[in-house]
């Protein structure tokens, strides 16, 4: 197993955090669960791997703080502040096992939305050569599908004046 990342759009943090235990990129919403416009990005985390794509799209050097996120769930105001508070949390606490939800900054949404069709293939070729993808065979189509899915999601979010969020689960 691993960590899974679903990118989705929502009108605000409250809507983004609805039923946080349910993955966002599902073919058929869970009964009573929210339905999101989402992309299953499997192992593509916001800070490192998505950050490398953002750097390539902007044609700038990568840095770890390129993709700014804000924690939506679990609520930061309830997070343990000390080691004693951390150790006192129950094993099933979302602060220990998740899931987590991060809000991506508008500039990330806009960078993705602004990727023109004629740059997609070049960006995929550059992106597939980052160290984190060393074990993924080049040209298998996964990165092209993911990049275009993220770009199109960002365009829909931009059009509706929504933000992008990342659901993180085990």
Backbone as a printed PyTorch tensor [residue, N CA C, xyz], in Angstrom:
tensor([[[  0.8390,  -1.1760,   0.0000],
         [  0.0000,   0.0000,   0.0000],
         [  0.8780,   1.2300,   0.0000]],

        [[  0.2530,   2.3650,  -0.0590],
         [  0.9730,   3.6140,  -0.0470],
         [  0.0330,   4.7410,   0.3220]],

        [[  0.4860,   5.9270,   0.0400],
         [ -0.3270,   7.1000,   0.2880],
         [ -0.9830,   7.5000,  -1.0280]],

        [[ -2.2640,   7.8310,  -0.9530],
         [ -3.0250,   8.1890,  -2.1380],
         [ -3.3960,   9.6640,  -2.0910]],

        [[ -3.4090,  10.2880,  -3.2600],
         [ -3.7090,  11.7060,  -3.3840],
         [ -4.8020,  11.9020,  -4.4160]],

        [[ -5.9210,  12.4620,  -3.9680],
         [ -7.0130,  12.8260,  -4.8600],
         [ -7.0730,  14.3480,  -4.8980]],

        [[ -6.9940,  14.9160,  -6.0900],
         [ -7.1200,  16.3640,  -6.2440],
         [ -8.5390,  16.6540,  -6.6990]],

        [[ -9.1360,  17.6680,  -6.1000],
         [-10.5180,  17.9870,  -6.4300],
         [-10.7700,  19.4720,  -6.2310]],

        [[-11.9150,  19.9040,  -6.7010],
         [-12.2670,  21.3190,  -6.5710],
         [-13.4760,  21.4420,  -5.6550]],

        [[-13.5120,  22.5790,  -4.9630],
         [-14.6450,  22.8490,  -4.0830],
         [-14.7890,  24.3550,  -3.9310]],

        [[-15.9920,  24.7680,  -3.5880],
         [-16.3010,  26.1910,  -3.4650],
         [-15.6040,  26.8430,  -2.2780]],

        [[-15.4220,  26.0620,  -1.2020],
         [-14.7850,  26.6130,  -0.0030],
         [-14.2950,  25.4680,   0.8850]],

        [[-13.6450,  25.8290,   1.9780],
         [-13.0810,  24.8220,   2.8760],
         [-14.1510,  23.9320,   3.5030]],

        [[-15.2810,  24.5200,   3.8310],
         [-16.3530,  23.7290,   4.4420],
         [-16.8160,  22.6440,   3.4710]],

        [[-17.0450,  23.0180,   2.2320],
         [-17.4650,  22.0360,   1.2230],
         [-16.3510,  21.0190,   0.9700]],

        [[-15.1140,  21.4790,   0.9520],
         [-13.9740,  20.5890,   0.6980],
         [-13.8140,  19.5440,   1.7920]],

        [[-14.1940,  19.9070,   3.0230],
         [-13.9890,  19.0150,   4.1690],
         [-15.1850,  18.1300,   4.4810]],

        [[-16.2240,  18.1950,   3.6540],
         [-17.3950,  17.3590,   3.9100],
         [-17.0230,  15.8800,   3.8510]],

        [[-17.4200,  15.1470,   4.8560],
         [-17.1420,  13.7000,   4.9690],
         [-15.6800,  13.3960,   4.6100]],

        [[-14.7440,  13.8740,   5.4070],
         [-13.3250,  13.7620,   5.0700],
         [-12.8050,  12.3320,   4.9780]],

        [[-13.5000,  11.3810,   5.5540],
         [-13.0360,   9.9960,   5.5350],
         [-13.2480,   9.3210,   4.1750]],

        [[-14.0060,   9.9460,   3.2840],
         [-14.3290,   9.3400,   1.9920],
         [-13.3980,   9.8830,   0.9100]],

        [[-12.7380,   8.9870,   0.1470],
         [-11.9000,   9.4500,  -0.9710],
         [-12.7110,  10.3020,  -1.9390]],

        [[-12.0280,  11.1880,  -2.6460],
         [-12.6980,  12.1430,  -3.5270],
         [-12.8240,  11.6530,  -4.9600]],

        [[-11.8710,  10.8980,  -5.4320],
         [-11.8840,  10.4310,  -6.8250],
         [-12.4710,   9.0270,  -6.8790]],

        [[-13.7740,   8.9600,  -6.8880],
         [-14.4680,   7.6740,  -6.9670],
         [-15.4290,   7.7260,  -8.1540]],

        [[-15.5890,   6.5830,  -8.8010],
         [-16.4860,   6.5390,  -9.9600],
         [-17.9340,   6.7660,  -9.5560]],

        [[-18.3070,   6.1680,  -8.4360],
         [-19.6830,   6.2760,  -7.9610],
         [-19.6190,   6.7370,  -6.5070]],

        [[-20.1740,   7.9060,  -6.1960],
         [-20.1160,   8.3980,  -4.8110],
         [-20.7290,   7.4090,  -3.8310]],

        [[-20.1290,   7.3400,  -2.6520],
         [-20.6460,   6.5060,  -1.5750],
         [-22.0090,   7.0550,  -1.1690]],

        [[-22.9290,   6.1670,  -0.8890],
         [-24.2830,   6.6090,  -0.5150],
         [-24.2000,   7.6050,   0.6450]],

        [[-24.7800,   8.7590,   0.4270],
         [-24.7650,   9.8010,   1.4450],
         [-23.4820,  10.6010,   1.4730]],

        [[-22.5440,  10.2230,   0.6180],
         [-21.2650,  10.9280,   0.5790],
         [-21.2670,  12.0240,  -0.4650]],

        [[-20.3240,  12.9240,  -0.3730],
         [-20.2500,  14.0210,  -1.3380],
         [-19.7400,  13.5310,  -2.6920]],

        [[-20.1460,  14.2090,  -3.7350],
         [-19.6600,  13.9290,  -5.0820],
         [-18.7620,  15.0840,  -5.4940]],

        [[-17.5280,  14.7740,  -5.8220],
         [-16.5660,  15.7970,  -6.1920],
         [-16.0790,  15.6000,  -7.6150]],

        [[-15.7380,  16.6810,  -8.2600],
         [-15.0330,  16.6700,  -9.5300],
         [-13.5700,  16.4770,  -9.1380]],

        [[-13.0380,  15.2860,  -9.3950],
         [-11.7320,  14.9400,  -8.8350],
         [-10.8710,  14.1570,  -9.8140]],

        [[ -9.5610,  14.1540,  -9.5160],
         [ -8.5740,  13.3920, -10.2670],
         [ -7.8290,  12.4930,  -9.2840]],

        [[ -7.7950,  11.2040,  -9.5680],
         [ -7.0210,  10.2550,  -8.7650],
         [ -5.5810,  10.3500,  -9.2280]],

        [[ -4.7510,  10.9730,  -8.4130],
         [ -3.3500,  11.1770,  -8.7950],
         [ -2.4230,  10.1870,  -8.1080]],

        [[ -2.9650,   9.1270,  -7.5720],
         [ -2.2180,   8.0420,  -6.9310],
         [ -1.1320,   8.5850,  -6.0020]],

        [[  0.1370,   8.4890,  -6.3500],
         [  1.2300,   8.8660,  -5.4600],
         [  1.8070,  10.2510,  -5.6930]],

        [[  1.0620,  11.1410,  -6.3280],
         [  1.5910,  12.4700,  -6.6490],
         [  1.2220,  13.4550,  -5.5400]],

        [[  2.1800,  13.6470,  -4.6350],
         [  1.9530,  14.5430,  -3.5060],
         [  2.0370,  16.0040,  -3.9520]],

        [[  1.4270,  16.9100,  -3.1960],
         [  1.4230,  18.3190,  -3.6050],
         [  2.7970,  18.9850,  -3.5540]],

        [[  3.5420,  18.7750,  -2.4900],
         [  4.7680,  19.5470,  -2.2960],
         [  5.9040,  19.1400,  -3.2280]],

        [[  6.1660,  17.8570,  -3.3440],
         [  7.3340,  17.4030,  -4.1010],
         [  7.0140,  17.1570,  -5.5800]],

        [[  6.1790,  16.1860,  -5.8560],
         [  5.9780,  15.7650,  -7.2410],
         [  5.1270,  16.7640,  -8.0250]],

        [[  4.0280,  17.2280,  -7.4390],
         [  3.2590,  18.2790,  -8.1100],
         [  4.1020,  19.5510,  -8.1800]],

        [[  4.8640,  19.8060,  -7.1300],
         [  5.7510,  20.9710,  -7.1190],
         [  6.7420,  20.9560,  -8.2680]],

        [[  7.2460,  19.7820,  -8.5950],
         [  8.1760,  19.6810,  -9.7330],
         [  7.4680,  19.9990, -11.0540]],

        [[  6.2180,  19.5650, -11.1900],
         [  5.4440,  19.9000, -12.3900],
         [  5.2070,  21.4070, -12.4630]],

        [[  4.8630,  22.0100, -11.3440],
         [  4.6210,  23.4590, -11.3180],
         [  5.8980,  24.2050, -11.7160]],

        [[  7.0360,  23.7700, -11.2060],
         [  8.3130,  24.4050, -11.5710],
         [  8.5700,  24.2770, -13.0690]],

        [[  8.3200,  23.1030, -13.6290],
         [  8.5060,  22.9060, -15.0680],
         [  7.5500,  23.7980, -15.8710]],

        [[  6.3090,  23.8700, -15.4400],
         [  5.3240,  24.6930, -16.1590],
         [  5.6950,  26.1700, -16.1100]],

        [[  6.2390,  26.6030, -14.9880],
         [  6.6280,  28.0170, -14.8450],
         [  8.0310,  28.2910, -15.3740]],

        [[  8.7320,  27.2100, -15.7220],
         [ 10.1110,  27.3060, -16.2130],
         [ 11.0130,  28.0110, -15.1940]],

        [[ 10.9110,  27.5240, -13.9520],
         [ 11.7400,  28.0340, -12.8560],
         [ 12.3380,  26.8490, -12.1020]],

        [[ 13.3750,  27.0860, -11.3030],
         [ 13.9240,  25.9890, -10.5080],
         [ 12.9220,  25.5230,  -9.4480]],

        [[ 12.9710,  24.2400,  -9.1550],
         [ 12.1190,  23.6680,  -8.1170],
         [ 12.6010,  24.1210,  -6.7430]],

        [[ 11.6510,  24.3590,  -5.8470],
         [ 11.9540,  24.5730,  -4.4300],
         [ 10.8330,  23.9230,  -3.6240]],

        [[ 11.1620,  23.4990,  -2.4070],
         [ 10.1930,  22.7680,  -1.5880],
         [  8.9900,  23.6070,  -1.1790]],

        [[  9.0930,  24.9030,  -1.2350],
         [  7.9730,  25.7560,  -0.8340],
         [  7.2050,  26.3170,  -2.0360]],

        [[  7.4180,  25.7350,  -3.1880],
         [  6.7730,  26.2310,  -4.4110],
         [  5.2530,  26.0500,  -4.3670]],

        [[  4.8030,  24.9120,  -3.8790],
         [  3.3670,  24.6550,  -3.7550],
         [  2.9770,  24.8980,  -2.3050]],

        [[  2.2860,  25.9980,  -2.0890],
         [  1.8210,  26.3460,  -0.7510],
         [  0.4640,  25.6910,  -0.5010]],

        [[  0.3370,  25.0520,   0.6610],
         [ -0.9320,  24.4470,   1.0430],
         [ -1.3310,  24.9310,   2.4310]],

        [[ -2.6080,  24.8210,   2.7170],
         [ -3.1510,  25.1120,   4.0420],
         [ -3.9550,  23.9060,   4.4750]],

        [[ -3.7340,  23.4540,   5.6830],
         [ -4.4480,  22.2870,   6.1870],
         [ -5.9040,  22.6350,   6.4720]],

        [[ -6.7860,  21.8000,   5.9360],
         [ -8.2240,  21.9500,   6.1450],
         [ -8.7130,  20.8980,   7.1360]],

        [[ -8.2160,  19.6670,   6.9730],
         [ -8.6030,  18.5510,   7.8490],
         [ -7.4110,  17.6420,   8.0730]],

        [[ -7.2040,  17.1640,   9.3000],
         [ -7.9370,  17.5390,  10.4920],
         [ -7.6710,  18.9920,  10.8550]],

        [[ -8.6190,  19.6250,  11.5500],
         [ -8.4980,  21.0620,  11.8120],
         [ -7.2070,  21.4140,  12.5520]],

        [[ -6.4600,  22.3700,  12.0280],
         [ -5.1900,  22.7320,  12.6600],
         [ -5.3630,  23.2360,  14.0940]],

        [[ -6.5010,  23.8650,  14.3600],
         [ -6.7060,  24.4050,  15.7060],
         [ -6.8460,  23.3160,  16.7680]],

        [[ -7.0920,  22.0840,  16.3790],
         [ -7.1920,  20.9890,  17.3440],
         [ -5.9630,  20.1030,  17.3840]],

        [[ -4.9540,  20.4450,  16.6070],
         [ -3.7500,  19.6120,  16.5210],
         [ -2.9990,  19.5930,  17.8470]],

        [[ -2.4130,  18.4450,  18.1760],
         [ -1.6300,  18.3820,  19.4040],
         [ -0.4350,  19.3350,  19.3350]],

        [[ -0.2000,  20.0370,  20.4250],
         [  0.8740,  21.0310,  20.4680],
         [  2.1360,  20.5020,  21.1320]],

        [[  2.0110,  19.4280,  21.8750],
         [  3.1700,  18.8740,  22.5790],
         [  3.2580,  17.3750,  22.3220]],

        [[  4.3890,  16.8090,  22.6520],
         [  4.5730,  15.3570,  22.5060],
         [  3.6120,  14.6120,  23.4320]],

        [[  3.3690,  15.1620,  24.6030],
         [  2.4400,  14.5310,  25.5390],
         [  1.0280,  14.4950,  24.9600]],

        [[  0.6070,  15.6010,  24.3370],
         [ -0.7140,  15.6340,  23.7040],
         [ -0.7750,  14.6470,  22.5370]],

        [[  0.3020,  14.5470,  21.7670],
         [  0.3670,  13.6000,  20.6490],
         [  0.2170,  12.1710,  21.1500]],

        [[  0.9690,  11.8330,  22.1760],
         [  0.9290,  10.4680,  22.7170],
         [ -0.4120,  10.1390,  23.3530]],

        [[ -1.1540,  11.1460,  23.8050],
         [ -2.4590,  10.9280,  24.4180],
         [ -3.5780,  10.7200,  23.3970]],

        [[ -3.2980,  10.9950,  22.1240],
         [ -4.3180,  10.8120,  21.0900],
         [ -4.6670,   9.3390,  20.9380]],

        [[ -5.9410,   9.0280,  20.6790],
         [ -6.2910,   7.6280,  20.3960],
         [ -5.6640,   7.1820,  19.0760]],

        [[ -5.4770,   5.8900,  18.9290],
         [ -4.8370,   5.3530,  17.7200],
         [ -5.5770,   5.7090,  16.4370]],

        [[ -6.9010,   5.8720,  16.5310],
         [ -7.6790,   6.1740,  15.3320],
         [ -7.8590,   7.6780,  15.0960]],

        [[ -7.0740,   8.4850,  15.7710],
         [ -7.1600,   9.9360,  15.5840],
         [ -6.7390,  10.3190,  14.1640]],

        [[ -7.4860,  11.2230,  13.5140],
         [ -7.0820,  11.6570,  12.1710],
         [ -5.7330,  12.3850,  12.1790]],

        [[ -5.3180,  12.8820,  13.3200],
         [ -4.0050,  13.5300,  13.3970],
         [ -2.8860,  12.5080,  13.2560]],

        [[ -3.1900,  11.2480,  13.5520],
         [ -2.1770,  10.1910,  13.4240],
         [ -2.2540,   9.4850,  12.0750]],

        [[ -3.4580,   9.1080,  11.6620],
         [ -3.6240,   8.2730,  10.4660],
         [ -4.3300,   8.9310,   9.3040]],

        [[ -4.8130,  10.1440,   9.4840],
         [ -5.5350,  10.7900,   8.4120],
         [ -6.9550,  10.2920,   8.3380]],

        [[ -7.6300,  10.5460,   7.2740],
         [ -7.1210,  11.2420,   6.1030],
         [ -6.8990,  12.7210,   6.3670]],

        [[ -6.1830,  13.3320,   5.4280],
         [ -5.9350,  14.7570,   5.5170],
         [ -6.4450,  15.4590,   4.2650]],

        [[ -6.7280,  16.7360,   4.4170],
         [ -7.1530,  17.5560,   3.2840],
         [ -6.3420,  18.8410,   3.3070]],

        [[ -5.7320,  19.1470,   2.1770],
         [ -4.9440,  20.3680,   2.0270],
         [ -5.5510,  21.2350,   0.9390]],

        [[ -5.5890,  22.5310,   1.1870],
         [ -6.0280,  23.5020,   0.1890],
         [ -4.8040,  24.0090,  -0.5520]],

        [[ -4.8390,  23.9740,  -1.8790],
         [ -3.7360,  24.4850,  -2.6830],
         [ -3.9560,  25.9680,  -2.9640]],

        [[ -2.8840,  26.7010,  -3.0490],
         [ -2.9900,  28.1350,  -3.2820],
         [ -3.5200,  28.4050,  -4.6960]],

        [[ -4.1660,  29.5610,  -4.8810],
         [ -4.7200,  29.8980,  -6.2000],
         [ -3.6730,  29.9290,  -7.3090]],

        [[ -2.4290,  30.2780,  -6.9910],
         [ -1.4140,  30.3290,  -8.0450],
         [ -1.1010,  28.9480,  -8.6060]],

        [[ -1.2490,  27.9000,  -7.8070],
         [ -1.0580,  26.5310,  -8.3050],
         [ -2.1860,  26.1880,  -9.2710]],

        [[ -3.4160,  26.4950,  -8.8610],
         [ -4.5670,  26.2630,  -9.7470],
         [ -4.3680,  26.9910, -11.0690]],

        [[ -3.9610,  28.2550, -10.9900],
         [ -3.8190,  29.0630, -12.1950],
         [ -2.6750,  28.5860, -13.0780]],

        [[ -1.5790,  28.1490, -12.4730],
         [ -0.4630,  27.6110, -13.2690],
         [ -0.9120,  26.3770, -14.0300]],

        [[ -1.6100,  25.4670, -13.3600],
         [ -2.1020,  24.2620, -14.0330],
         [ -3.1000,  24.6280, -15.1320]],

        [[ -4.0240,  25.5210, -14.8340],
         [ -5.0530,  25.9050, -15.8000],
         [ -4.4560,  26.5500, -17.0440]],

        [[ -3.3390,  27.2210, -16.8900],
         [ -2.7250,  27.9640, -18.0000],
         [ -1.7980,  27.1220, -18.8810]],

        [[ -1.6760,  25.8290, -18.6060],
         [ -0.8200,  24.9840, -19.4540],
         [ -1.5000,  24.8120, -20.8120]],

        [[ -0.8740,  25.3280, -21.8790],
         [ -1.4920,  25.2000, -23.2030],
         [ -1.3040,  23.7920, -23.7730]],

        [[ -2.1990,  23.4270, -24.6610],
         [ -2.1380,  22.1000, -25.2910],
         [ -0.7740,  21.8180, -25.9170]],

        [[ -0.1730,  22.8230, -26.5320],
         [  1.0810,  22.5850, -27.2450],
         [  2.2800,  22.3930, -26.3080]],

        [[  2.1080,  22.5590, -25.0000],
         [  3.1940,  22.3050, -24.0450],
         [  3.0170,  21.0000, -23.2840]],

        [[  1.8630,  20.3750, -23.3890],
         [  1.5580,  19.1880, -22.5930],
         [  2.5790,  18.0780, -22.8170]],

        [[  2.8450,  17.7120, -24.0710],
         [  3.7680,  16.6020, -24.3430],
         [  5.1750,  16.8890, -23.8290]],

        [[  5.6370,  18.1170, -24.0030],
         [  6.9730,  18.4990, -23.5310],
         [  7.0280,  18.4220, -22.0070]],

        [[  5.9920,  18.9210, -21.3370],
         [  5.9630,  18.8770, -19.8720],
         [  5.9260,  17.4410, -19.3590]],

        [[  5.1500,  16.5860, -20.0090],
         [  5.0920,  15.1780, -19.6020],
         [  6.4780,  14.5500, -19.7500]],

        [[  7.1390,  14.8190, -20.8660],
         [  8.4830,  14.2590, -21.0910],
         [  9.4610,  14.7450, -20.0210]],

        [[  9.4100,  16.0090, -19.6690],
         [ 10.2910,  16.5300, -18.6180],
         [  9.9200,  15.9540, -17.2610]],

        [[  8.6460,  15.8990, -16.9730],
         [  8.1550,  15.4370, -15.6710],
         [  8.4770,  13.9690, -15.4430]],

        [[  8.3880,  13.1530, -16.4940],
         [  8.6430,  11.7230, -16.3200],
         [ 10.1050,  11.4190, -16.0090]],

        [[ 10.9820,  12.4140, -16.1600],
         [ 12.4050,  12.2050, -15.8860],
         [ 12.8360,  12.6810, -14.5050]],

        [[ 11.8830,  13.0940, -13.6640],
         [ 12.2730,  13.4880, -12.3110],
         [ 12.6090,  12.2250, -11.5090]],

        [[ 13.4120,  12.3890, -10.5120],
         [ 13.8890,  11.2640,  -9.7030],
         [ 12.7480,  10.4310,  -9.1210]],

        [[ 11.6770,  11.0810,  -8.7060],
         [ 10.5570,  10.3780,  -8.0710],
         [  9.8500,   9.4040,  -9.0080]],

        [[ 10.0370,   9.5390, -10.3090],
         [  9.4150,   8.6440, -11.2760],
         [ 10.3970,   7.6400, -11.8640]],

        [[ 11.5020,   7.4170, -11.2130],
         [ 12.5320,   6.5080, -11.7300],
         [ 11.9960,   5.1010, -11.9740]],

        [[ 10.9780,   4.6800, -11.2210],
         [ 10.4480,   3.3210, -11.3600],
         [  9.2130,   3.2260, -12.2490]],

        [[  8.8190,   4.3350, -12.8480],
         [  7.6650,   4.3260, -13.7510],
         [  8.1940,   4.2860, -15.1830]],

        [[  7.7450,   3.3180, -15.9730],
         [  8.2250,   3.2630, -17.3560],
         [  7.8060,   4.5030, -18.1400]],

        [[  8.7420,   5.1410, -18.8250],
         [  8.3870,   6.3170, -19.6250],
         [  7.3560,   5.9560, -20.6920]],

        [[  6.4880,   6.8970, -20.9570],
         [  5.5370,   6.7240, -22.0450],
         [  4.4000,   5.7740, -21.7720]],

        [[  4.1290,   5.4270, -20.5050],
         [  3.0270,   4.4990, -20.2400],
         [  1.6600,   5.1820, -20.2560]],

        [[  1.6430,   6.5040, -20.4020],
         [  0.3920,   7.2410, -20.5140],
         [ -0.1470,   7.7750, -19.1940]],

        [[  0.3350,   7.2470, -18.0780],
         [ -0.1670,   7.6610, -16.7730],
         [  0.0760,   9.1500, -16.5210]],

        [[  1.2730,   9.6230, -16.7950],
         [  1.5820,  11.0260, -16.5220],
         [  0.8420,  11.9710, -17.4640]],

        [[  0.6690,  11.5830, -18.6980],
         [ -0.1100,  12.3930, -19.6380],
         [ -1.5540,  12.4990, -19.1450]],

        [[ -2.1200,  11.3930, -18.7710],
         [ -3.4930,  11.3760, -18.2620],
         [ -3.6150,  12.2150, -16.9910]],

        [[ -2.6490,  12.0780, -16.1030],
         [ -2.6890,  12.8270, -14.8450],
         [ -2.5100,  14.3130, -15.0810]],

        [[ -1.5330,  14.6890, -15.9030],
         [ -1.2990,  16.1060, -16.1710],
         [ -2.5190,  16.7480, -16.8260]],

        [[ -3.0600,  16.1200, -17.8460],
         [ -4.2290,  16.7140, -18.5070],
         [ -5.4390,  16.7100, -17.5770]],

        [[ -5.5650,  15.6850, -16.7490],
         [ -6.6590,  15.6600, -15.7710],
         [ -6.5490,  16.7960, -14.7710]],

        [[ -5.3370,  17.0300, -14.2640],
         [ -5.1210,  18.1300, -13.3220],
         [ -5.3380,  19.4850, -13.9930]],

        [[ -4.8430,  19.6150, -15.2080],
         [ -5.0160,  20.8780, -15.9350],
         [ -6.4910,  21.1730, -16.1720]],

        [[ -7.2270,  20.1750, -16.6300],
         [ -8.6470,  20.3810, -16.9240],
         [ -9.4430,  20.6500, -15.6460]],

        [[ -9.0940,  19.9580, -14.5620],
         [ -9.7210,  20.2050, -13.2660],
         [ -9.4660,  21.6440, -12.8240]],

        [[ -8.2260,  22.1020, -12.9690],
         [ -7.8690,  23.4770, -12.5940],
         [ -8.6320,  24.4860, -13.4410]],

        [[ -8.8300,  24.1900, -14.7040],
         [ -9.5920,  25.1000, -15.5670],
         [-11.0460,  25.1980, -15.1160]],

        [[-11.6390,  24.0630, -14.7500],
         [-13.0240,  24.0900, -14.2770],
         [-13.1180,  24.8420, -12.9450]],

        [[-12.1460,  24.6290, -12.0750],
         [-12.1260,  25.3360, -10.7910],
         [-11.9780,  26.8380, -11.0100]],

        [[-11.0870,  27.2110, -11.8950],
         [-10.8550,  28.6240, -12.1960],
         [-12.1330,  29.2680, -12.7440]],

        [[-12.7860,  28.5700, -13.6520],
         [-14.0170,  29.0800, -14.2660],
         [-15.1060,  29.3090, -13.2220]],

        [[-15.1790,  28.4310, -12.2210],
         [-16.2050,  28.5190, -11.1840],
         [-15.7300,  29.2990,  -9.9520]],

        [[-14.5320,  29.8840, -10.0340],
         [-13.9350,  30.6170,  -8.9160],
         [-13.8120,  29.7350,  -7.6730]],

        [[-13.3740,  28.5050,  -7.8920],
         [-13.1610,  27.5480,  -6.8180],
         [-11.6650,  27.3190,  -6.6390]],

        [[-11.3210,  26.6720,  -5.5450],
         [ -9.9300,  26.3170,  -5.2980],
         [ -9.7460,  24.8210,  -5.4670]],

        [[ -8.4880,  24.4160,  -5.5610],
         [ -8.1490,  22.9970,  -5.6150],
         [ -7.7710,  22.5230,  -4.2190]],

        [[ -8.1230,  21.2800,  -3.9660],
         [ -7.8220,  20.6460,  -2.6970],
         [ -7.1810,  19.2900,  -2.9790]],

        [[ -6.4600,  18.7930,  -1.9830],
         [ -5.8580,  17.4730,  -2.0990],
         [ -6.2720,  16.6450,  -0.8990]],

        [[ -6.9550,  15.5190,  -1.1700],
         [ -7.3150,  14.5670,  -0.1500],
         [ -6.1800,  13.5510,  -0.0600]],

        [[ -5.6920,  13.3220,   1.1370],
         [ -4.5480,  12.4350,   1.3430],
         [ -4.9700,  11.2950,   2.2370]],

        [[ -4.8580,  10.0750,   1.7370],
         [ -5.2800,   8.9150,   2.5210],
         [ -4.3180,   7.7600,   2.3690]],

        [[ -4.4320,   6.8480,   3.3060],
         [ -3.5850,   5.6460,   3.2950],
         [ -4.2750,   4.5120,   2.5770]]])
